[in-house]
Amino acid sequence: MKPYPVLSSPHRGPAACLLFSLGIGLVMLATSARVRAFAVDQITRTDVRQSRSDPLIKSALDDFYNLDYDKAVAIFERLEKAHPDDPLAATHLLQAVVFRELYRLNLLDTTLYSHDGFLTGKAANGDPAVRRRVDQLTAQAVSLCDARLKQNANDVDALYLRGVARGLHSTYVALVDKSFIAALRGAVAARRDHERVLQIDPGYADAKTIVGAHNYVVGSLPLPVKLLAGMAGLGGSKKKGLEYLEEAVRAGGESSSDARVALALFLRREGRYGEASDLVATLVDQYPRNFLFSLEHCNLLKDGGKGAEAVSCYTKLLAGAKTGQYNGAKVAFASFGLAESLRGQRNYEAALSQYEFTSSVPDGQLSLRQRAALAAGEMDDLLRRRGQAVREYEEVIAADNTSAQADLARRLLKEPYHLQ
């Protein structure tokens, strides 16, 4: 999710920049939507602390973070049935259901959101049954939290969980439906719930993940758009956003892992690849079966200009996927990253092979397949195989003639690709 440049949209208007940045923010709302450990009877700090030692919960969360979503969903379903009045149960299950569907749809690789195709692409082919379940679980969690807030308007745990549920729903709507206005409403509501948590309890570090991510995103908007956002009550500061995320990481709470993911993405946006890589390395060590964390580590090496190390990293990642080291490995993303790294090393023949593999993966993401086919054509042009290059460009157009890749392919049909 090309080499992956520092995130920017220099050729787009303010509205596109706004949507793009909000898209990143919504991704982070999803990533940060980790709920606290499961409390069986009531939401209290004591219960939360005690439940962290529950082996069943620890096992489910380990499965979740290692991308074994089926196991995590099965455990959280049992717990939700046993405790239907507990919003923690509903939120845990909502989280697992949402992420399982996003992963199935190839929507969890962060590099997908480093170009405008995220905004202009078509809605994903989501499962209608999953959509109904996401709506139902969101309504259930929010309703249970509302009931507790009627009894105590300052119940920080209920406010926190309501914000998590709203953030998860907005993420699903943004990434699957591509309905950004509807998603924005949920994202803003999630942020305000967590800001209220921090007003009541400034030490509630888990709430700083969503608030920090949102602050960074809004703080990154072009000045005219930022002013409009401020008029709508959506202030933001990149500095404050990074500080909040760093505090959430240092606190080591239940959202610490997600704060590391968000912080690493934003550090990459700032061109601070070494720091981002160090953060992701801790996630790789903690969750060795998580393909996405290992993939992100390779992406950061590539984006940070360490081409040879990136080639080695992707090669090792693909080898691990073949031996079953990872749960549900999405090899197309790794092969595309390897192709980009080989291209950067001017090994065009090897890069072409990886691009062709990526474009042929049947369950791969459409936009990724198109980008790979386009790049394969460019490699063929560089290798003076014009006939094959033309066929690749025609394949890109046939896949989706309205995409940005199709526009580029049409231009390359008129004039062969050459190095700048």
C-alpha positions in Angstrom: 0.0 0.0 0.0 5.1 2.2 -5.9 7.6 3.1 -3.5 5.6 4.4 -0.5 6.4 8.1 -0.1 5.8 10.3 2.9 2.0 10.7 2.9 1.0 13.7 1.0 -1.4 14.9 -1.7 0.4 17.7 -3.5 -1.8 17.5 -6.6 -5.2 17.3 -5.0 -7.5 20.1 -3.8 -8.2 20.8 -0.2 -11.3 18.7 -0.1 -9.4 15.6 -1.3 -6.6 16.4 1.3 -9.3 16.5 4.0 -10.9 13.2 3.0 -7.5 11.6 2.6 -6.4 12.7 6.1 -9.7 11.7 7.6 -9.3 8.3 6.0 -6.0 7.9 7.8 -7.6 9.0 11.0 -10.4 6.5 10.6 -7.9 3.7 10.0 -6.3 4.7 13.3 -9.6 4.7 15.0 -9.9 1.1 14.0 -6.4 0.3 14.9 -6.7 1.9 18.3 -10.0 0.4 19.1 -8.6 -2.1 21.6 -10.8 -2.5 24.5 -9.7 -3.1 28.1 -9.6 -6.6 29.5 -13.0 -8.2 30.0 -14.8 -7.5 33.3 -17.4 -10.1 34.2 -19.9 -8.3 36.4 -19.4 -4.6 36.2 -17.0 -2.0 34.7 -14.7 -0.9 37.4 -11.0 -0.3 37.5 -10.6 -3.2 40.0 -12.4 -5.7 37.8 -10.4 -4.7 34.8 -7.1 -5.2 36.6 -8.2 -8.5 38.0 -9.4 -9.8 34.6 -6.0 -9.3 33.0 -4.9 -12.5 34.6 -7.8 -14.5 33.1 -6.2 -17.1 30.9 -9.2 -17.3 28.6 -9.1 -13.6 27.9 -5.3 -13.5 27.5 -5.6 -16.4 25.0 -8.3 -14.6 23.0 -6.4 -11.4 22.8 -3.2 -13.2 21.8 -5.2 -14.9 19.0 -6.6 -11.5 18.0 -3.2 -9.8 17.8 -1.7 -12.8 15.9 -4.5 -12.5 13.4 -6.3 -15.7 14.3 -9.6 -14.0 14.2 -11.8 -17.1 14.1 -10.5 -18.3 17.5 -10.8 -14.8 19.0 -14.4 -14.4 17.7 -15.4 -17.8 19.1 -14.2 -17.0 22.6 -15.7 -13.5 22.6 -19.0 -15.0 21.4 -19.1 -17.3 24.4 -18.3 -14.4 26.7 -20.9 -12.1 25.1 -23.6 -14.8 25.5 -22.7 -15.4 29.1 -22.7 -11.6 29.9 -25.3 -10.0 27.5 -25.6 -6.9 29.7 -21.9 -6.1 29.7 -20.7 -3.5 27.1 -17.2 -4.8 27.4 -18.4 -8.2 26.0 -20.2 -6.6 23.1 -17.3 -4.3 22.3 -14.7 -7.1 22.4 -16.9 -9.2 20.0 -17.5 -6.1 17.7 -13.8 -5.5 17.5 -13.0 -9.1 16.5 -15.9 -9.2 13.9 -14.9 -5.9 12.3 -11.2 -6.8 12.1 -11.8 -10.3 10.7 -13.9 -8.8 7.9 -11.3 -6.0 7.2 -8.6 -8.6 7.0 -10.6 -10.8 4.7 -11.1 -7.9 2.4 -7.4 -7.0 2.3 -8.0 -3.7 4.0 -5.6 -3.8 6.9 -2.2 -3.1 5.3 -1.4 0.5 6.2 0.4 1.2 3.0 -3.0 0.9 1.2 -3.7 4.4 2.6 -0.6 6.1 1.3 -2.1 7.1 -2.0 -5.4 8.6 -3.2 -6.7 5.3 -4.6 -8.1 4.7 -1.1 -10.5 7.5 -1.6 -11.4 7.0 -5.3 -11.7 3.2 -5.2 -15.0 1.4 -5.2 -16.7 0.1 -2.0 -15.4 -3.3 -0.9 -17.4 -6.4 -1.5 -18.4 -6.8 2.2 -20.5 -9.6 3.5 -24.1 -8.2 4.1 -24.4 -10.6 7.1 -21.3 -9.2 8.7 -22.6 -5.6 8.1 -25.8 -6.4 9.9 -23.9 -8.0 12.8 -21.6 -4.9 13.0 -24.6 -2.6 13.2 -26.3 -4.8 15.8 -23.2 -5.1 18.0 -22.5 -1.4 17.8 -26.1 -0.5 18.8 -25.9 -3.1 21.6 -22.6 -1.7 23.0 -23.7 1.9 22.7 -27.1 1.2 24.3 -25.5 -0.6 27.3 -23.0 2.3 27.8 -25.8 4.8 27.5 -27.7 3.0 30.2 -24.7 3.2 32.6 -24.2 6.8 31.7 -27.8 7.6 32.7 -26.9 6.3 36.2 -23.6 8.1 36.3 -22.7 10.7 33.6 -19.1 10.6 34.7 -18.6 6.8 34.2 -15.3 7.0 32.4 -15.2 3.3 31.4 -18.7 3.6 29.8 -17.6 6.7 28.0 -14.4 5.0 26.8 -16.2 1.9 25.6 -18.9 3.9 23.8 -16.1 5.8 22.0 -14.4 2.5 21.0 -17.7 1.1 19.6 -18.4 4.2 17.6 -14.8 4.3 16.3 -15.0 0.7 15.2 -18.3 1.3 13.4 -17.0 4.4 11.7 -13.9 2.5 10.5 -16.0 -0.2 9.0 -18.2 2.3 7.2 -15.2 4.2 5.9 -13.1 1.3 4.7 -15.8 -1.1 3.5 -18.6 1.2 2.3 -16.3 4.2 1.4 -19.1 6.4 3.0 -16.8 9.1 4.5 -19.4 11.5 5.7 -21.3 8.9 7.7 -17.9 7.6 9.0 -16.9 11.1 10.0 -19.9 11.5 12.3 -18.9 8.3 14.2 -15.3 9.3 14.3 -16.0 12.7 15.8 -18.4 11.2 18.3 -15.7 8.7 19.3 -13.1 11.4 19.8 -15.5 13.5 21.9 -16.3 10.5 24.2 -12.6 10.0 24.8 -11.9 13.7 25.3 -14.6 13.7 27.9 -12.9 10.7 29.6 -9.6 12.7 29.7 -11.5 15.7 31.2 -12.8 13.5 34.0 -9.6 11.5 34.4 -6.5 12.9 32.8 -4.6 9.8 33.7 -6.8 7.5 31.6 -4.0 6.7 29.1 -5.9 4.4 26.9 -8.2 7.2 25.8 -5.2 9.1 24.5 -4.8 6.8 21.6 -7.9 7.9 19.7 -7.6 11.5 20.8 -3.9 11.6 19.9 -4.5 10.1 16.4 -7.3 12.5 15.7 -5.2 15.4 16.8 -2.4 14.5 14.6 -4.7 14.0 11.6 -6.5 17.3 11.9 -3.2 19.0 12.7 -1.8 17.7 9.4 -4.5 19.3 7.2 -3.7 22.2 4.9 -4.2 25.5 6.8 -7.5 26.5 5.0 -9.0 23.1 5.7 -7.7 23.2 9.2 -9.5 26.5 9.8 -12.7 25.1 8.5 -12.3 22.1 10.8 -11.7 24.4 13.7 -14.9 26.3 13.0 -16.7 23.0 13.2 -15.1 22.3 16.6 -12.5 19.9 15.3 -9.2 21.3 16.5 -5.9 19.5 16.2 -2.2 19.6 16.7 0.4 17.3 15.3 2.7 17.9 18.3 -0.1 17.2 20.8 -1.2 14.1 18.8 2.3 12.6 18.9 2.7 13.4 22.5 -0.6 11.7 23.4 0.4 8.6 21.5 3.8 8.5 23.1 2.1 8.7 26.5 -0.2 5.9 25.6 2.7 3.7 24.6 4.7 4.5 27.7 1.7 3.8 30.0 1.7 0.2 28.8 -2.1 -0.1 29.1 -4.5 -2.1 27.1 -4.2 0.2 24.0 -0.4 0.4 24.1 0.0 -1.9 21.1 -2.4 0.1 19.1 -0.8 3.4 20.1 2.5 1.9 18.8 0.8 1.1 15.5 -0.6 4.6 15.2 2.6 6.3 16.3 4.7 4.3 13.8 2.4 5.3 10.9 2.6 8.9 11.8 6.4 8.8 12.4 6.7 7.3 8.9 4.6 10.2 7.6 7.1 12.5 9.2 10.0 10.7 7.6 11.2 9.4 10.9 11.7 5.8 9.6 14.2 4.6 12.2 11.9 5.5 15.1 8.9 4.0 13.4 10.9 0.8 12.6 12.0 0.5 16.3 8.3 0.7 17.4 7.1 -1.9 14.9 10.0 -4.2 15.8 8.6 -4.4 19.4 5.3 -5.5 17.9 6.9 -8.2 15.7 8.7 -9.6 18.8 5.5 -9.6 20.8 3.2 -11.1 18.1 5.4 -13.3 15.9 2.5 -14.8 14.0 1.1 -11.4 13.0 1.9 -11.1 9.2 0.9 -7.4 9.1 3.4 -6.3 11.8 6.2 -8.1 10.0 5.1 -6.7 6.7 5.1 -3.2 8.1 8.7 -3.7 9.4 9.8 -4.5 5.8 7.8 -1.6 4.4 9.6 0.8 6.8 13.0 -0.5 5.7 12.1 0.1 2.1 10.6 3.5 2.7 13.6 4.5 4.8 15.9 3.9 1.9 17.4 0.6 3.2 16.8 -1.3 -0.1 19.1 -4.3 0.4 17.8 -4.9 4.0 14.2 -4.5 2.7 14.9 -7.2 0.0 16.1 -9.5 2.7 13.2 -8.7 5.0 10.5 -9.4 2.3 12.3 -12.6 1.2 12.3 -13.9 4.7 8.7 -12.9 5.2 7.5 -14.7 2.1 9.5 -17.8 3.1 7.8 -17.7 6.5 4.4 -17.5 4.8 5.2 -20.6 2.8 6.0 -22.6 5.9 2.9 -21.5 7.8 4.6 -19.2 10.2 1.8 -16.6 9.9 -2.0 -16.7 10.2 -3.7 -16.0 6.9 -0.7 -14.3 5.3 -1.5 -11.9 2.5 1.5 -12.7 0.3 0.5 -10.2 -2.4 1.5 -7.3 -0.3 4.8 -8.8 0.6 5.6 -9.7 -3.0 4.7 -6.2 -4.1 7.0 -4.7 -1.5 9.8 -7.0 -2.6 9.2 -5.9 -6.2 9.4 -2.3 -5.2 12.6 -2.9 -3.3 14.2 -4.8 -6.2 13.2 -2.0 -8.5 14.9 0.4 -6.3 18.1 -1.7 -6.6 17.7 -1.6 -10.4 17.1 -5.4 -10.5 14.4 -5.0 -13.1 14.1 -8.6 -14.2 13.6 -9.8 -10.6 11.2 -6.9 -9.9 9.2 -7.9 -13.0 8.8 -11.4 -11.7 7.4 -10.2 -8.4 5.1 -7.7 -10.0 3.7 -10.4 -12.2 3.2 -12.7 -9.2 1.4 -9.9 -7.3 -1.0 -9.1 -10.2 -1.9 -12.8 -10.6 -2.9 -13.5 -7.0 -6.7 -14.2 -7.4 -7.8 -13.0 -4.0 -5.5 -10.0 -3.9 -6.7 -6.4 -3.6 -7.9 -5.0 -7.0 -6.0 -1.7 -6.7 -2.8 -3.6 -5.7 -3.2 -6.0 -8.7 -3.6 -3.0 -11.0 -0.6 -1.2 -9.6 1.5 -4.4 -9.9 0.4 -4.9 -13.5 1.2 -1.3 -14.4 4.6 -1.6 -12.8 5.2 -4.9 -14.7 4.5 -3.0 -17.9 7.0 -0.4 -16.9 9.6 -3.0 -16.2 9.0 -4.6 -19.6 9.4 -1.2 -21.2 12.8 -0.7 -19.4 13.8 -4.2 -20.6 12.8 -3.2 -24.1 9.9 -5.7 -24.3 7.3 -3.3 -25.7 4.8 -5.9 -26.9 4.6 -7.4 -23.4 4.4 -3.9 -21.8 1.4 -3.1 -24.0 -0.4 -6.2 -22.9 0.2 -5.3 -19.3 -1.2 -1.8 -19.7 -4.2 -3.2 -21.5 -4.7 -5.6 -18.6 -4.7 -2.6 -16.2 -7.4 -0.8 -18.2 -9.5 -3.9 -18.6 -9.5 -4.5 -14.8 -11.0 -1.1 -14.0 -10.9 1.6 -16.7 -11.9 4.4 -14.2 -8.9 4.0 -11.9 -5.9 6.2 -11.7 -3.8 3.3 -12.8 -5.9 3.0 -15.9 -5.2 6.7 -16.7 -1.5 6.1 -16.4 -1.7 2.9 -18.5 -3.5 4.8 -21.3 -0.6 7.4 -21.3 2.0 4.6 -21.4 0.2 3.0 -24.4 1.1 6.2 -26.3 4.6 6.6 -25.1 6.9 3.9 -23.5 7.9 4.2 -19.9 11.4 5.5 -19.3 13.4 6.5 -16.3 13.2 10.2 -15.3 
